[in-house]
Amino acid sequence: MKKWNYVLFLKKNITPINASILLIALFVLVLMRSWQESHVYSDQIIVEDLGRLQEIFTNIDHTCTIIGFEHHKNYIDFLNVTSFVGSEIGSMNVAHPERWQGPYLHDNPTVQEQLYQVIKTKKGYYIIPGDGVKLSNGSVMGKDILIDENTDVQTLIADSQTLSYKGNPLAVPLLKENNKGRQVSSIFEEDLLSALQFHYKNCAV
Protein backbone atom coordinates (compact mmCIF):
# COMPACT_ATOMS: atom_id res chain seq x y z
CA MET A 1 0.00 0.00 0.00
CA LYS A 2 1.31 3.39 -1.02
CA LYS A 3 2.10 5.69 1.88
CA TRP A 4 0.33 9.05 1.73
CA ASN A 5 2.82 11.88 1.38
CA TYR A 6 1.29 15.05 2.82
CA VAL A 7 4.26 17.22 1.90
CA LEU A 8 4.13 16.11 -1.75
CA PHE A 9 0.36 16.66 -1.81
CA LEU A 10 0.74 20.20 -0.50
CA LYS A 11 3.48 21.00 -3.01
CA LYS A 12 1.34 19.80 -5.91
CA ASN A 13 -2.01 21.32 -4.86
CA ILE A 14 -1.26 24.59 -3.05
CA THR A 15 -0.17 27.31 -5.41
CA PRO A 16 1.24 30.68 -4.25
CA ILE A 17 -2.18 32.25 -4.91
CA ASN A 18 -3.95 29.65 -2.79
CA ALA A 19 -1.38 30.12 -0.06
CA SER A 20 -1.98 33.88 -0.11
CA ILE A 21 -5.72 33.40 0.15
CA LEU A 22 -5.24 31.05 3.06
CA LEU A 23 -2.99 33.52 4.86
CA ILE A 24 -5.46 36.37 4.32
CA ALA A 25 -8.31 34.22 5.65
CA LEU A 26 -6.28 33.34 8.74
CA PHE A 27 -5.40 37.02 9.25
CA VAL A 28 -9.08 38.02 9.05
CA LEU A 29 -10.00 35.31 11.56
CA VAL A 30 -7.33 36.55 13.96
CA LEU A 31 -8.61 40.13 13.62
CA MET A 32 -12.20 39.05 14.24
CA ARG A 33 -11.13 37.07 17.28
CA SER A 34 -9.14 40.02 18.64
CA TRP A 35 -12.07 42.39 18.04
CA GLN A 36 -14.45 40.09 19.90
CA GLU A 37 -12.06 39.61 22.81
CA SER A 38 -11.44 43.37 23.10
CA HIS A 39 -15.16 44.10 23.48
CA VAL A 40 -15.60 41.27 25.97
CA TYR A 41 -12.70 42.78 27.92
CA SER A 42 -14.41 46.19 27.70
CA ASP A 43 -17.56 44.72 29.26
CA GLN A 44 -15.50 43.34 32.13
CA ILE A 45 -13.94 46.77 32.69
CA ILE A 46 -17.39 48.41 32.59
CA VAL A 47 -18.72 46.07 35.28
CA GLU A 48 -15.75 46.88 37.54
CA ASP A 49 -15.89 50.62 36.88
CA LEU A 50 -19.63 50.84 37.53
CA GLY A 51 -19.25 49.18 40.91
CA ARG A 52 -16.48 51.57 41.86
CA LEU A 53 -18.38 54.65 40.64
CA GLN A 54 -21.56 53.65 42.46
CA GLU A 55 -19.55 53.27 45.66
CA ILE A 56 -18.00 56.73 45.19
CA PHE A 57 -21.33 58.47 44.55
CA THR A 58 -22.86 56.71 47.53
CA ASN A 59 -20.03 58.07 49.69
CA ILE A 60 -20.46 61.55 48.21
CA ASP A 61 -24.18 61.45 48.94
CA HIS A 62 -23.49 60.30 52.49
CA THR A 63 -21.19 63.26 53.20
CA CYS A 64 -22.36 66.02 50.82
CA THR A 65 -25.98 65.02 50.00
CA ILE A 66 -26.48 64.97 46.23
CA ILE A 67 -29.32 67.29 45.18
CA GLY A 68 -29.38 66.47 41.47
CA PHE A 69 -27.75 66.91 38.09
CA GLU A 70 -28.05 69.74 35.57
CA HIS A 71 -28.61 67.77 32.35
CA HIS A 72 -30.30 64.62 31.08
CA LYS A 73 -26.82 63.22 30.27
CA ASN A 74 -24.00 64.24 32.59
CA TYR A 75 -20.35 63.37 32.04
CA ILE A 76 -18.50 62.04 35.06
CA ASP A 77 -15.48 64.31 34.67
CA PHE A 78 -15.17 65.83 38.14
CA LEU A 79 -14.16 63.06 40.55
CA ASN A 80 -10.50 64.14 40.38
CA VAL A 81 -11.33 67.65 41.67
CA THR A 82 -9.80 68.56 45.02
CA SER A 83 -12.05 71.52 45.88
CA PHE A 84 -14.56 73.88 44.26
CA VAL A 85 -16.57 77.03 44.93
CA GLY A 86 -20.36 77.04 45.20
CA SER A 87 -22.70 74.06 45.34
CA GLU A 88 -22.09 72.76 41.80
CA ILE A 89 -19.20 70.58 40.71
CA GLY A 90 -19.28 69.54 37.08
CA SER A 91 -23.00 69.11 36.44
CA MET A 92 -23.75 67.79 39.94
CA ASN A 93 -25.30 69.86 42.73
CA VAL A 94 -24.68 69.02 46.38
CA ALA A 95 -26.19 70.44 49.56
CA HIS A 96 -22.94 70.46 51.55
CA PRO A 97 -20.01 71.32 49.24
CA GLU A 98 -17.79 72.07 52.25
CA ARG A 99 -17.79 68.35 53.04
CA TRP A 100 -16.30 67.38 49.68
CA GLN A 101 -13.46 64.89 50.20
CA GLY A 102 -11.99 64.84 46.70
CA PRO A 103 -10.16 63.86 44.74
CA TYR A 104 -12.00 60.55 44.78
CA LEU A 105 -9.99 59.30 41.79
CA HIS A 106 -6.68 60.30 40.25
CA ASP A 107 -8.24 60.15 36.76
CA ASN A 108 -11.87 60.07 35.72
CA PRO A 109 -12.52 56.55 34.38
CA THR A 110 -13.11 55.96 30.68
CA VAL A 111 -13.85 52.97 28.48
CA GLN A 112 -12.93 52.99 24.79
CA GLU A 113 -11.78 56.59 25.45
CA GLN A 114 -15.33 57.65 26.45
CA LEU A 115 -16.28 59.07 29.84
CA TYR A 116 -19.04 57.43 31.85
CA GLN A 117 -22.31 59.31 32.23
CA VAL A 118 -24.97 59.88 34.87
CA ILE A 119 -28.30 59.80 33.06
CA LYS A 120 -31.63 61.00 34.40
CA THR A 121 -34.83 59.01 33.92
CA LYS A 122 -38.25 59.22 35.52
CA LYS A 123 -37.26 56.29 37.71
CA GLY A 124 -34.02 57.83 38.91
CA TYR A 125 -30.41 58.42 38.00
CA TYR A 126 -28.19 55.72 36.50
CA ILE A 127 -24.50 55.40 35.70
CA ILE A 128 -23.93 54.14 32.16
CA PRO A 129 -21.06 53.82 29.65
CA GLY A 130 -20.66 56.90 27.44
CA ASP A 131 -22.06 57.35 23.95
CA GLY A 132 -20.03 55.54 21.31
CA VAL A 133 -18.96 52.64 23.55
CA LYS A 134 -19.43 49.32 21.76
CA LEU A 135 -20.49 46.41 23.94
CA SER A 136 -19.60 42.77 23.34
CA ASN A 137 -23.12 42.10 22.03
CA GLY A 138 -22.40 44.54 19.18
CA SER A 139 -24.67 47.31 20.48
CA VAL A 140 -23.35 50.88 20.54
CA MET A 141 -24.32 53.19 23.39
CA GLY A 142 -26.18 56.25 22.14
CA LYS A 143 -26.91 54.61 18.79
CA ASP A 144 -28.36 51.13 19.25
CA ILE A 145 -29.11 51.68 22.94
CA LEU A 146 -30.89 55.00 23.42
CA ILE A 147 -31.84 56.05 26.95
CA ASP A 148 -34.18 58.98 27.54
CA GLU A 149 -36.21 60.12 30.54
CA ASN A 150 -38.92 57.55 29.82
CA THR A 151 -36.57 54.58 29.47
CA ASP A 152 -36.94 51.77 31.99
CA VAL A 153 -33.25 51.07 32.55
CA GLN A 154 -33.99 48.15 34.87
CA THR A 155 -35.73 46.37 32.00
CA LEU A 156 -32.66 46.88 29.78
CA ILE A 157 -30.44 45.51 32.55
CA ALA A 158 -32.68 42.45 32.95
CA ASP A 159 -32.37 41.72 29.22
CA SER A 160 -29.26 39.59 28.72
CA GLN A 161 -28.94 40.89 25.14
CA THR A 162 -28.93 44.60 26.04
CA LEU A 163 -27.31 46.04 29.16
CA SER A 164 -26.01 42.86 30.74
CA TYR A 165 -22.81 40.85 30.58
CA LYS A 166 -22.80 37.33 32.05
CA GLY A 167 -25.52 38.35 34.49
CA ASN A 168 -23.71 41.54 35.50
CA PRO A 169 -25.42 44.89 34.79
CA LEU A 170 -23.81 47.34 32.35
CA ALA A 171 -25.71 50.18 34.01
CA VAL A 172 -26.30 50.74 37.73
CA PRO A 173 -28.35 53.11 39.91
CA LEU A 174 -26.41 56.17 41.04
CA LEU A 175 -26.65 55.15 44.69
CA LYS A 176 -26.72 51.90 46.55
CA GLU A 177 -30.30 51.42 47.74
CA ASN A 178 -29.35 51.09 51.39
CA ASN A 179 -27.67 54.50 51.49
CA LYS A 180 -29.45 56.19 54.38
CA GLY A 181 -32.66 54.67 53.07
CA ARG A 182 -32.49 56.95 50.01
CA GLN A 183 -33.59 55.36 46.76
CA VAL A 184 -32.08 56.73 43.57
CA SER A 185 -35.57 57.77 42.49
CA SER A 186 -35.74 60.20 45.42
CA ILE A 187 -33.15 62.49 43.85
CA PHE A 188 -35.25 64.54 41.47
CA GLU A 189 -35.76 68.12 40.50
CA GLU A 190 -38.92 68.31 42.62
CA ASP A 191 -36.64 67.80 45.66
CA LEU A 192 -34.27 70.57 44.59
CA LEU A 193 -36.13 73.48 46.18
CA SER A 194 -36.55 71.82 49.58
CA ALA A 195 -32.90 70.72 49.58
CA LEU A 196 -31.70 74.23 48.73
CA GLN A 197 -33.95 75.76 51.38
CA PHE A 198 -32.50 73.38 53.94
CA HIS A 199 -28.96 74.22 52.82
CA TYR A 200 -29.38 78.01 52.97
CA LYS A 201 -31.25 77.83 56.25
CA ASN A 202 -28.28 76.02 57.78
CA CYS A 203 -25.88 78.56 56.27
CA ALA A 204 -27.86 81.41 57.78
CA VAL A 205 -27.63 79.95 61.27
C-alpha positions in Angstrom: 0.0 0.0 0.0 1.3 3.4 -1.0 2.1 5.7 1.9 0.3 9.1 1.7 2.8 11.9 1.4 1.3 15.1 2.8 4.3 17.2 1.9 4.1 16.1 -1.8 0.4 16.7 -1.8 0.7 20.2 -0.5 3.5 21.0 -3.0 1.3 19.8 -5.9 -2.0 21.3 -4.9 -1.3 24.6 -3.0 -0.2 27.3 -5.4 1.2 30.7 -4.2 -2.2 32.2 -4.9 -4.0 29.6 -2.8 -1.4 30.1 -0.1 -2.0 33.9 -0.1 -5.7 33.4 0.1 -5.2 31.0 3.1 -3.0 33.5 4.9 -5.5 36.4 4.3 -8.3 34.2 5.7 -6.3 33.3 8.7 -5.4 37.0 9.3 -9.1 38.0 9.1 -10.0 35.3 11.6 -7.3 36.6 14.0 -8.6 40.1 13.6 -12.2 39.1 14.2 -11.1 37.1 17.3 -9.1 40.0 18.6 -12.1 42.4 18.0 -14.5 40.1 19.9 -12.1 39.6 22.8 -11.4 43.4 23.1 -15.2 44.1 23.5 -15.6 41.3 26.0 -12.7 42.8 27.9 -14.4 46.2 27.7 -17.6 44.7 29.3 -15.5 43.3 32.1 -13.9 46.8 32.7 -17.4 48.4 32.6 -18.7 46.1 35.3 -15.8 46.9 37.5 -15.9 50.6 36.9 -19.6 50.8 37.5 -19.3 49.2 40.9 -16.5 51.6 41.9 -18.4 54.6 40.6 -21.6 53.7 42.5 -19.5 53.3 45.7 -18.0 56.7 45.2 -21.3 58.5 44.5 -22.9 56.7 47.5 -20.0 58.1 49.7 -20.5 61.6 48.2 -24.2 61.5 48.9 -23.5 60.3 52.5 -21.2 63.3 53.2 -22.4 66.0 50.8 -26.0 65.0 50.0 -26.5 65.0 46.2 -29.3 67.3 45.2 -29.4 66.5 41.5 -27.7 66.9 38.1 -28.0 69.7 35.6 -28.6 67.8 32.4 -30.3 64.6 31.1 -26.8 63.2 30.3 -24.0 64.2 32.6 -20.3 63.4 32.0 -18.5 62.0 35.1 -15.5 64.3 34.7 -15.2 65.8 38.1 -14.2 63.1 40.5 -10.5 64.1 40.4 -11.3 67.7 41.7 -9.8 68.6 45.0 -12.1 71.5 45.9 -14.6 73.9 44.3 -16.6 77.0 44.9 -20.4 77.0 45.2 -22.7 74.1 45.3 -22.1 72.8 41.8 -19.2 70.6 40.7 -19.3 69.5 37.1 -23.0 69.1 36.4 -23.7 67.8 39.9 -25.3 69.9 42.7 -24.7 69.0 46.4 -26.2 70.4 49.6 -22.9 70.5 51.6 -20.0 71.3 49.2 -17.8 72.1 52.2 -17.8 68.4 53.0 -16.3 67.4 49.7 -13.5 64.9 50.2 -12.0 64.8 46.7 -10.2 63.9 44.7 -12.0 60.5 44.8 -10.0 59.3 41.8 -6.7 60.3 40.3 -8.2 60.1 36.8 -11.9 60.1 35.7 -12.5 56.5 34.4 -13.1 56.0 30.7 -13.8 53.0 28.5 -12.9 53.0 24.8 -11.8 56.6 25.5 -15.3 57.6 26.4 -16.3 59.1 29.8 -19.0 57.4 31.8 -22.3 59.3 32.2 -25.0 59.9 34.9 -28.3 59.8 33.1 -31.6 61.0 34.4 -34.8 59.0 33.9 -38.2 59.2 35.5 -37.3 56.3 37.7 -34.0 57.8 38.9 -30.4 58.4 38.0 -28.2 55.7 36.5 -24.5 55.4 35.7 -23.9 54.1 32.2 -21.1 53.8 29.7 -20.7 56.9 27.4 -22.1 57.3 24.0 -20.0 55.5 21.3 -19.0 52.6 23.6 -19.4 49.3 21.8 -20.5 46.4 23.9 -19.6 42.8 23.3 -23.1 42.1 22.0 -22.4 44.5 19.2 -24.7 47.3 20.5 -23.3 50.9 20.5 -24.3 53.2 23.4 -26.2 56.3 22.1 -26.9 54.6 18.8 -28.4 51.1 19.3 -29.1 51.7 22.9 -30.9 55.0 23.4 -31.8 56.0 26.9 -34.2 59.0 27.5 -36.2 60.1 30.5 -38.9 57.5 29.8 -36.6 54.6 29.5 -36.9 51.8 32.0 -33.3 51.1 32.5 -34.0 48.1 34.9 -35.7 46.4 32.0 -32.7 46.9 29.8 -30.4 45.5 32.5 -32.7 42.4 33.0 -32.4 41.7 29.2 -29.3 39.6 28.7 -28.9 40.9 25.1 -28.9 44.6 26.0 -27.3 46.0 29.2 -26.0 42.9 30.7 -22.8 40.9 30.6 -22.8 37.3 32.1 -25.5 38.3 34.5 -23.7 41.5 35.5 -25.4 44.9 34.8 -23.8 47.3 32.3 -25.7 50.2 34.0 -26.3 50.7 37.7 -28.3 53.1 39.9 -26.4 56.2 41.0 -26.6 55.2 44.7 -26.7 51.9 46.5 -30.3 51.4 47.7 -29.3 51.1 51.4 -27.7 54.5 51.5 -29.5 56.2 54.4 -32.7 54.7 53.1 -32.5 57.0 50.0 -33.6 55.4 46.8 -32.1 56.7 43.6 -35.6 57.8 42.5 -35.7 60.2 45.4 -33.1 62.5 43.9 -35.2 64.5 41.5 -35.8 68.1 40.5 -38.9 68.3 42.6 -36.6 67.8 45.7 -34.3 70.6 44.6 -36.1 73.5 46.2 -36.5 71.8 49.6 -32.9 70.7 49.6 -31.7 74.2 48.7 -33.9 75.8 51.4 -32.5 73.4 53.9 -29.0 74.2 52.8 -29.4 78.0 53.0 -31.2 77.8 56.2 -28.3 76.0 57.8 -25.9 78.6 56.3 -27.9 81.4 57.8 -27.6 80.0 61.3 
